[in-house]
Amino acid sequence: MFADFAATPDAAAKRDAHGDRPARRAARPTVGDRLEHSLKALAEGHGQVVIHREIPWASITFCGTRHTISICFSGIAAVEAGDRLIALLPDHEFAIPGQLVADAQVLGADHALLPEPVLRVELELLLLDDH
């Protein structure tokens, strides 16, 4: 005798609105996602992350991740917000659960004016696990 597990109430509850595939939970944001969200908030909602590299980092007493992030700002208002991000980043107090931002620096900034103002900023941040 074979059981039809798809017909059980628990299985039916785990199906999406179409009823033909299992429903999925929304993925929990990663540390990188939370960092990007914090940077976007610091940039007043402007800018688009075009590169985000994350590598593990450890010392004798701490472990965490080093993030290299490139953000592009297009348009006058966005470029102004990007300039403010550059000024505020080194002293900004991040609130990322379970993480301590030990170092945040601007590695470079490139401006272009034509055909519209564009600013590309490269940042490097060291996040330590705070458990």
C-alpha positions as CSV (number, residue, x, y, z in Angstrom):
1,M,0.0,0.0,0.0
2,F,1.3,3.5,-0.9
3,A,0.5,6.6,0.9
4,D,-0.4,9.7,-1.0
5,F,1.5,12.4,1.0
6,A,0.4,15.1,-1.4
7,A,-3.2,14.6,-0.2
8,T,-2.4,15.0,3.5
9,P,-3.6,18.3,5.1
10,D,0.0,19.2,6.1
11,A,1.2,18.8,2.5
12,A,-1.7,20.8,1.2
13,A,-0.9,23.6,3.6
14,K,2.6,23.8,2.3
15,R,1.5,24.5,-1.3
16,D,1.4,27.9,-2.8
17,A,-1.6,29.7,-4.2
18,H,-1.4,27.7,-7.5
19,G,-1.5,24.4,-5.6
20,D,1.1,22.8,-7.9
21,R,4.4,23.5,-6.1
22,P,5.5,23.8,-2.5
23,A,5.3,27.3,-1.0
24,R,8.7,28.8,-0.1
25,R,9.5,31.0,2.8
26,A,11.2,34.3,2.0
27,A,14.9,33.9,2.4
28,R,16.3,35.6,5.5
29,P,18.5,38.5,4.6
30,T,22.2,37.8,4.8
31,V,24.8,40.0,6.5
32,G,25.7,41.3,3.1
33,D,22.1,42.1,2.4
34,R,21.8,44.0,5.7
35,L,25.0,45.9,5.0
36,E,23.7,46.9,1.5
37,H,20.4,48.1,3.1
38,S,22.3,50.1,5.7
39,L,24.5,51.8,3.0
40,K,21.5,52.6,0.9
41,A,19.8,54.2,3.9
42,L,23.0,56.2,4.6
43,A,22.8,57.3,0.9
44,E,19.2,58.5,1.4
45,G,17.8,55.7,-0.8
46,H,20.0,56.6,-3.8
47,G,22.6,54.5,-5.5
48,Q,22.8,51.0,-6.9
49,V,25.2,48.3,-5.8
50,V,27.0,47.1,-8.9
51,I,29.7,44.9,-7.2
52,H,29.7,43.3,-3.8
53,R,32.5,41.0,-2.9
54,E,32.6,39.3,0.5
55,I,35.5,37.3,1.8
56,P,36.0,35.6,5.2
57,W,38.3,37.4,7.6
58,A,39.9,36.2,10.9
59,S,42.5,37.1,13.4
60,I,43.6,35.3,16.6
61,T,40.7,36.8,18.5
62,F,38.1,37.8,16.0
63,C,36.3,36.5,12.9
64,G,34.1,38.1,10.4
65,T,34.0,39.2,6.7
66,R,35.6,41.9,4.6
67,H,33.2,43.5,2.1
68,T,34.3,45.4,-1.0
69,I,31.3,47.3,-2.5
70,S,31.0,49.4,-5.6
71,I,27.9,51.7,-5.7
72,C,26.9,53.8,-8.7
73,F,24.9,57.1,-8.3
74,S,23.3,58.6,-11.4
75,G,21.7,62.0,-11.6
76,I,22.3,65.2,-9.7
77,A,20.3,64.3,-6.5
78,A,21.9,60.8,-6.4
79,V,25.4,62.1,-6.8
80,E,24.9,64.6,-4.0
81,A,23.6,61.8,-1.8
82,G,26.7,59.8,-2.8
83,D,29.0,62.7,-1.8
84,R,27.3,62.8,1.6
85,L,27.7,59.0,2.0
86,I,31.5,59.5,1.4
87,A,31.6,62.2,4.1
88,L,29.5,60.3,6.7
89,L,30.8,56.7,6.2
90,P,34.0,56.7,8.3
91,D,32.2,57.8,11.5
92,H,28.8,56.2,10.9
93,E,27.5,53.8,13.6
94,F,26.0,50.9,11.8
95,A,23.2,48.8,13.4
96,I,23.5,45.3,11.9
97,P,22.3,42.6,14.2
98,G,25.2,40.3,15.3
99,Q,27.8,42.4,13.6
100,L,30.2,45.1,14.5
101,V,31.6,47.3,11.8
102,A,35.2,47.6,12.8
103,D,36.4,49.6,9.8
104,A,34.7,51.4,7.0
105,Q,36.7,53.3,4.3
106,V,36.3,54.8,0.9
107,L,38.8,53.3,-1.5
108,G,38.0,55.5,-4.4
109,A,35.4,57.8,-6.1
110,D,35.1,58.6,-9.8
111,H,32.9,61.4,-11.1
112,A,31.7,61.9,-14.6
113,L,29.5,64.8,-15.8
114,L,28.3,63.8,-19.3
115,P,25.8,62.7,-20.5
116,E,24.5,63.0,-16.9
117,P,26.3,63.3,-13.5
118,V,27.5,59.9,-12.3
119,L,29.5,59.0,-9.2
120,R,31.0,55.5,-8.7
121,V,32.2,54.8,-5.1
122,E,34.2,51.9,-4.0
123,L,34.0,51.0,-0.3
124,E,35.6,48.5,2.0
125,L,34.1,47.5,5.3
126,L,35.3,45.0,7.9
127,L,32.5,43.3,9.8
128,L,33.2,41.3,12.9
129,D,30.9,38.7,14.4
130,D,29.5,40.1,17.6
131,H,28.3,37.0,19.5
